[in-house]
Amino acid sequence: MMKKIFISLLLLLMFTAATQAQEKRQGKDFVKGADVGFLQGQERRGVVFHDRNGRERECLELLKNDYQLSAIRMRVWVNPRSGDCDKFALLAMAKRVKAQGMDLMVDFHYSDSWADPAKQPIPKAWLGHSFEQMKQDLRQHTIDVLTLLRDNGITPRWVQVGNETTNGMLWSVRTNERGWELKDSLGNSIITHSMGHIKTEPQHYAGFIRTGYDAVKEVFPEAIVIVHLDRGHRQSLYDHNLDTILKYGGKFDMVGMSLYPYWAMDGHPELKADDIITDCIKNIRHVSEKYQCDVMIVETGYEVDEQHPEKMEEGRRQLARVIREARNETGGHCRGVFYWEPQCLPGGYKLGAFDSKATPTAIMDGFIEKNYK
């Protein structure tokens, strides 16, 4: 009898493993991941990570084995002054990701520094170039970075062509010496150079997206190309941006969303976190149906406040809800949830998920499967 039970369990495990492998090949699995772009800098500064029992742990191994994460997202800049987030830093981390048996997402910012909805700074080396020349700049940079990965045995599963390109890409604003935006007396952005702002150059924006798409496929034909926008709860934003891309010949395989209830509520006391999550899940269903593509939450995060443990418990609840509903209530079209910089320590960034001792907080428990089934 015991032998029969053992054989039955073995067959079940083999069937489950085969099913999971097939789902992954077809892109139908659900992925939990993290963006850890700050990790190399933290390690250089001597940060040592620990598990809940106080044992020292390598960060990626901890995320994978204790919290069931299977993928890592890494940003890459064009010519960063410090060398952080350049293609060689990406390669070094990509090798570690591969060694852990995890999947890789490459996030092209197409900038020398941060690119987001408030700014998409044109790389210094590309300034003054025509639209056609800038497309070639973008294409060559994309191919150079991905070829470096390919030549070192790294195959990314997903590639973002732009980061939070809600307002387009390759447009610069006035900044201070640290790269932070300076606004006019009325609080408006001061655009200094623009080649692909969605309001003024929608054709250029779509052209850049298509150029990035084609460049990715030239190196990795099987890679899933993502267009990434912020405020996943704002359906009208997605309709406008994605309609613009398609109208002018752009192309994408998947839509990436940022979902930050904390930032959405900042300055808007009338909003509630659960309503924002509800609207995001609705938008995932809407986008997947309208554009006939899968969706992924590629950035999310929840507040760490060591003086108020209840805030981390609330973050755990929200994260678990996001994962549960993204997995189970989107018709199978949401393919995963990535946390942005969970390994950050409190102080510089509010929405990490580790405490000041570099130990996971309760928020990380939102990733554990028993909490969101």
Salt bridges, closest charged atoms under 4 A:
ASP29 OD1 - ARG157 NH2 2.52
ASP35 OD2 - ARG73 NH1 2.75
ASP35 OD1 - ARG75 NH1 3.43
GLU43 OE1 - ARG96 NH1 2.81
ASP51 OD2 - ARG55 NE 2.86
ASP51 OD2 - ARG57 NH1 2.84
GLU58 OE2 - ARG96 NH2 2.63
GLU61 OE1 - ARG57 NE 2.79
ASP66 OD1 - ARG57 NH2 2.70
ASP84 OD1 - ARG44 NH2 2.69
ASP103 OD1 - LYS24 NZ 3.09
ASP103 OD2 - ARG157 NH1 3.14
ASP107 OD2 - ARG73 NH2 3.02
ASP107 OD2 - HIS109 NE2 3.31
ASP116 OD2 - LYS119 NZ 2.78
GLU132 OE1 - LYS135 NZ 3.53
ASP137 OD2 - HIS129 ND1 2.57
ASP151 OD1 - ARG150 NE 3.93
ASP214 OD1 - ARG210 NE 3.07
GLU218 OE1 - ARG139 NH2 3.01
ASP230 OD2 - ARG231 NE 3.02
ASP239 OD1 - HIS286 NE2 2.72
ASP239 OD1 - LYS290 NZ 3.22
ASP243 OD2 - LYS290 NZ 3.24
ASP253 OD2 - LYS217 NZ 2.87
GLU270 OE2 - HIS268 ND1 3.33
ASP274 OD2 - ARG317 NH2 2.91
ASP274 OD1 - ARG321 NH1 2.84
ASP294 OD1 - HIS333 ND1 3.05
ASP294 OD2 - ARG335 NE 3.13
GLU299 OE2 - ARG73 NH2 3.18
GLU303 OE2 - LYS311 NZ 3.81
ASP305 OD2 - HIS308 ND1 3.09
ASP305 OD2 - LYS311 NZ 3.34
GLU313 OE2 - ARG316 NE 2.84
GLU314 OE2 - ARG317 NH2 2.72
GLU325 OE2 - ARG321 NE 2.79
GLU341 OE2 - ARG75 NH1 3.07
ASP365 OD1 - ARG52 NH2 3.28
GLU369 OE2 - ARG327 NH1 3.47
GLU369 OE2 - LYS373 NZ 3.95
